[in-house]
Amino acid sequence: MLIYAFFIVPVLFLIGLLLSSVILVRQAETIVIERLGRFFKILGPGLHIIVPFLDQKRSAVWTFVHVDRNNDYYRVIRNIYRIDLREALYDFPKQNVITKDNVTMEINALLYYQITDVKAAMYEVSNLPEAIEKLTQTTLRNVIGSMDLDASLTSRDAINDKLRLILDEATDKWGVKINRVELQEVNPPHDIRAAMEKQMRAERSRRATILEAEGSKFAMILDAEGVKESQVLRAQGQAEAAILEAEGQAQSRLKVAAAEAKAFEMLQSAMPNTDPAQYLIAMKYMQALPQMMEGQNNKLIIIPYESSALMGSLASMKELFKKIEESPKK
């Protein structure tokens, strides 16, 4: 039995020594190796073998903040030796900050960071998460303290960018890259919120009044433009109608004049020794006599003043009719 124990103990010791010298590193993780207390190398993803007793894994004590379901913050202290290279989220506890116009607000921030230099993150700072938290809190106080309340409430993007630039520059020596900073909650005091709600309601009422006035103004403008256009169109229609009527009257007069000229020529050709003007005057007398006798109850007979001219005209007409009757016989 002693002989078996003499062989089993060394074998178990060798197996344990071999297992302790083999390290498996997962993807997106690294391990810092120290040899005799000094930095030796960084192990990337894969299987690695180290020298027992000479090489040791470097561990760090980091404090992390966690949030439970009731939004209560609590801190967890961890002793880690595997460094995660993925982007990490740090949810900071709510803190009170004072604005430029002496208003105290409660702000909660989210920080997205990533370790880019493992050696610097292990040796340049003792507690990396806590150092990032304190730096973010002080930087946030400085940034908000340089702004008034209205600017701090309406300039979240500007605050986020400014915080990211300042934190990224300060944490570069720690081997950390600050990707994003987001203000999650910005809560002013209760009395300030009540005043802001009153101001918001007054602003909305003012905007509603302005929009209603602008709508009435626009409707009146459209109505006036409609009346104006209708009047213009009516005037244009009347003008075009007057022009067409005048053109029609002119054409009618031209046709009447042409017909009278033709009749005058016919009279001259039919009665070369007779004045056609007398004939036309006689015709006008005869056309006017019935109108002149209307309403006289047949008691008054009106005879034209130039009766001799009328008789002459009638004689001329008689001669004309005779010539017309004789012309077919010939």
C-alpha positions in Angstrom: 0.0 0.0 0.0 2.8 2.4 0.8 4.3 1.6 -2.6 1.1 2.4 -4.4 0.7 5.6 -2.4 4.2 6.6 -3.3 3.4 6.4 -7.0 -0.2 7.8 -6.8 0.7 11.0 -5.0 3.3 12.1 -7.6 1.0 11.2 -10.4 -1.8 13.3 -9.0 0.6 16.2 -8.3 1.8 16.1 -11.9 -1.8 16.0 -13.2 -2.7 19.0 -11.0 0.4 20.8 -12.1 -0.4 20.1 -15.8 -4.0 21.3 -15.4 -2.9 24.5 -13.7 -0.4 25.2 -16.5 -3.1 25.0 -19.2 -5.4 28.0 -19.7 -8.3 28.3 -22.1 -9.2 31.8 -23.1 -12.7 32.4 -24.7 -13.4 34.7 -27.6 -13.5 38.5 -26.7 -11.6 37.8 -23.5 -7.9 38.3 -22.4 -5.9 37.3 -19.4 -2.8 39.1 -18.1 0.1 36.9 -17.1 2.8 38.0 -14.7 6.1 36.2 -14.3 7.7 36.6 -10.8 5.4 39.5 -10.1 6.2 41.5 -13.3 4.0 41.9 -16.4 4.9 39.1 -18.9 2.3 38.8 -21.6 -1.4 39.0 -22.5 -3.2 35.8 -23.5 -5.7 36.1 -26.4 -8.5 33.7 -27.3 -7.4 30.0 -27.5 -5.5 27.4 -25.5 -2.3 28.5 -23.7 0.3 26.8 -21.5 2.1 28.7 -18.7 5.0 27.8 -16.4 3.6 26.8 -13.0 4.8 28.7 -10.0 6.6 31.3 -12.2 3.6 32.5 -14.2 0.5 33.8 -12.5 -2.8 35.3 -13.7 -3.2 38.9 -12.8 -6.4 39.7 -11.1 -8.1 43.0 -10.3 -10.7 44.1 -7.7 -13.3 46.1 -9.5 -16.5 47.6 -8.2 -19.6 47.5 -10.4 -23.0 49.2 -10.0 -26.2 47.2 -10.7 -29.8 48.2 -10.8 -32.6 45.9 -9.6 -36.2 45.9 -10.6 -37.2 48.6 -8.2 -34.5 50.9 -9.7 -32.4 50.6 -6.6 -28.7 50.8 -7.1 -26.3 48.5 -5.3 -22.6 47.9 -5.7 -20.9 44.6 -6.3 -17.1 44.0 -5.7 -15.6 41.4 -8.0 -12.1 39.9 -8.2 -11.6 39.4 -12.0 -8.7 38.1 -14.1 -10.5 37.7 -17.3 -10.9 41.0 -19.1 -13.9 41.4 -21.4 -13.1 43.3 -24.5 -16.7 43.8 -25.6 -18.6 47.0 -25.2 -19.9 47.4 -21.7 -22.8 49.4 -20.2 -22.4 51.3 -16.9 -25.6 52.6 -15.4 -24.7 55.4 -12.9 -26.8 56.1 -9.9 -29.0 59.2 -9.8 -27.1 62.3 -8.6 -28.1 65.9 -7.9 -26.5 68.6 -10.0 -26.9 72.3 -9.9 -27.4 74.4 -13.0 -26.0 77.8 -13.8 -29.2 79.5 -12.5 -29.1 77.6 -9.2 -31.7 74.9 -9.9 -31.0 71.5 -8.5 -31.8 68.6 -10.8 -31.7 64.8 -10.6 -29.8 63.2 -13.5 -29.2 59.6 -14.4 -26.6 58.8 -17.1 -25.7 55.7 -19.1 -22.1 55.1 -20.2 -21.0 52.7 -23.0 -17.3 52.0 -22.9 -14.8 49.4 -24.2 -11.4 48.3 -23.1 -8.8 48.8 -25.8 -5.6 48.4 -23.9 -5.7 45.6 -21.3 -2.3 46.4 -19.8 -3.2 50.0 -19.2 -6.6 49.0 -17.7 -4.9 46.7 -15.3 -1.9 48.8 -14.2 -2.7 52.5 -14.8 -5.8 52.5 -12.5 -6.6 50.5 -9.4 -10.4 50.3 -9.8 -11.4 51.0 -13.4 -15.3 51.1 -13.1 -15.2 53.2 -10.0 -12.7 55.6 -11.5 -15.0 56.0 -14.6 -18.0 56.6 -12.4 -16.4 59.3 -10.4 -14.9 61.0 -13.4 -18.3 60.9 -15.1 -20.1 62.4 -12.1 -17.6 65.3 -11.8 -17.7 66.0 -15.5 -21.5 65.9 -15.6 -21.6 68.4 -12.7 -19.2 70.7 -14.5 -21.1 70.5 -17.8 -24.5 71.1 -16.3 -23.2 73.8 -14.0 -22.2 75.8 -17.0 -25.7 75.8 -18.5 -29.0 77.2 -17.3 -32.2 75.1 -16.8 -33.8 75.6 -20.2 -30.5 74.8 -22.0 -29.9 71.6 -19.9 -33.4 70.4 -20.7 -33.3 71.0 -24.4 -29.7 70.2 -25.2 -29.3 66.6 -24.4 -27.5 65.8 -27.6 -25.0 68.6 -27.0 -24.5 67.5 -23.4 -24.0 63.8 -24.5 -21.4 64.8 -27.1 -19.5 67.1 -24.7 -19.4 64.4 -22.0 -18.2 61.8 -24.4 -15.4 63.9 -25.7 -14.2 64.9 -22.2 -14.4 61.4 -20.8 -12.8 59.8 -23.9 -9.8 62.1 -23.6 -9.5 61.5 -19.8 -9.8 57.7 -20.0 -7.5 57.3 -22.9 -4.5 56.8 -20.5 -6.5 53.9 -18.8 -6.9 52.1 -22.1 -10.6 52.7 -22.3 -12.7 54.0 -25.3 -15.9 55.9 -24.4 -18.3 55.2 -27.2 -21.5 56.9 -26.1 -22.9 58.8 -23.1 -26.7 59.1 -22.7 -28.7 61.1 -20.2 -31.4 58.7 -19.2 -33.4 60.9 -16.8 -33.4 64.6 -16.2 -35.8 65.5 -13.3 -36.1 69.1 -12.2 -37.8 69.9 -8.8 -41.5 69.6 -8.4 -42.2 73.3 -8.3 -40.1 73.8 -11.4 -42.0 71.0 -13.2 -45.3 72.7 -12.2 -44.2 76.0 -13.6 -43.0 74.4 -16.8 -46.4 72.7 -17.2 -48.1 76.1 -16.8 -45.8 77.7 -19.3 -46.4 74.8 -21.7 -50.1 75.2 -21.5 -49.9 79.0 -22.0 -47.6 78.5 -25.0 -50.0 76.0 -26.5 -52.9 78.4 -26.0 -50.9 81.2 -27.6 -50.1 78.9 -30.6 -53.7 77.9 -30.9 -54.8 81.5 -30.9 -52.2 82.4 -33.5 -53.2 79.5 -35.7 -56.9 80.4 -35.4 -56.2 84.0 -36.3 -54.0 83.0 -39.3 -56.7 80.6 -40.4 -59.3 83.4 -40.3 -57.0 85.8 -42.1 -56.3 83.2 -44.8 -60.0 82.5 -45.2 -60.7 86.2 -45.6 -57.9 86.6 -48.1 -59.2 83.7 -50.2 -62.8 85.1 -50.0 -61.5 88.5 -51.2 -59.5 87.0 -54.0 -62.5 85.0 -55.0 -64.7 88.1 -55.2 -62.0 90.0 -57.1 -61.6 87.2 -59.6 -65.4 86.9 -60.1 -65.6 90.7 -60.7 -62.7 90.6 -63.1 -64.3 87.7 -65.0 -67.7 89.5 -65.0 -66.1 92.7 -66.3 -64.2 90.7 -69.0 -67.4 89.0 -70.0 -69.3 92.3 -70.2 -66.5 93.8 -72.2 -66.3 90.9 -74.6 -70.1 91.0 -75.0 -70.1 94.7 -75.7 -67.3 94.2 -78.3 -69.3 91.4 -79.9 -72.5 93.5 -79.9 -70.7 96.5 -81.4 -69.1 94.3 -84.0 -72.5 92.8 -84.8 -74.1 96.2 -85.1 -71.3 97.4 -87.3 -71.6 94.4 -89.6 -75.4 94.9 -89.6 -75.0 98.6 -90.5 -72.5 97.6 -93.2 -74.9 95.1 -94.7 -77.8 97.6 -94.5 -75.6 100.3 -96.1 -74.5 97.8 -98.8 -78.1 96.9 -99.4 -79.2 100.5 -99.6 -76.3 101.3 -102.0 -77.3 98.4 -104.2 -81.0 99.6 -104.1 -79.8 103.1 -104.9 -77.9 101.8 -107.9 -80.9 99.8 -109.1 -83.1 102.9 -108.8 -80.6 104.9 -110.9 -80.4 102.3 -113.5 -84.2 101.9 -113.6 -85.0 105.6 -113.5 -82.2 107.5 -115.1 -84.2 110.8 -115.3 -85.5 110.6 -111.7 -83.7 111.6 -108.5 -83.5 108.4 -106.4 -83.3 110.5 -103.2 -86.9 111.7 -103.7 -88.0 108.1 -104.1 -86.3 107.1 -100.8 -87.8 110.1 -99.0 -91.2 109.1 -100.3 -90.7 105.6 -99.0 -89.7 106.9 -95.6 -92.9 109.1 -95.6 -95.1 106.2 -96.4 -93.5 104.0 -93.7 -93.9 106.7 -91.1 -97.5 107.6 -91.8 -99.1 104.6 -90.1 -97.0 105.2 -87.0 -98.0 108.9 -87.0 -101.7 108.1 -87.3 -101.7 105.7 -84.3 -103.8 106.9 -81.4 -105.6 109.6 -83.4 -109.0 107.8 -83.6 -109.0 108.4 -87.4 -110.0 112.0 -86.7 -106.8 113.6 -87.7 -104.9 113.1 -90.9 -101.3 114.2 -91.1 -100.0 115.2 -94.4 -96.2 115.7 -94.9 -95.0 119.2 -95.1 -93.3 118.7 -98.5 -96.4 117.2 -100.2 -95.2 118.3 -103.6 -92.0 116.3 -103.1 -94.1 113.4 -102.0 -96.3 113.7 -105.1 -93.3 113.9 -107.3 -91.9 110.8 -105.7 -95.2 109.0 -106.1 -95.2 110.0 -109.8 -91.7 108.7 -110.1 -92.8 105.4 -108.5 -95.7 105.2 -110.9 -93.3 105.6 -113.8 -91.1 103.0 -112.3 -93.9 100.5 -111.9 -95.0 101.1 -115.5 -91.5 100.4 -116.8 -91.3 97.2 -114.7 -94.7 96.0 -116.2 -93.6 96.8 -119.7 -90.3 95.2 -119.5 -91.6 91.6 -119.5 -93.9 92.3 -122.5 -91.0 93.5 -124.5 
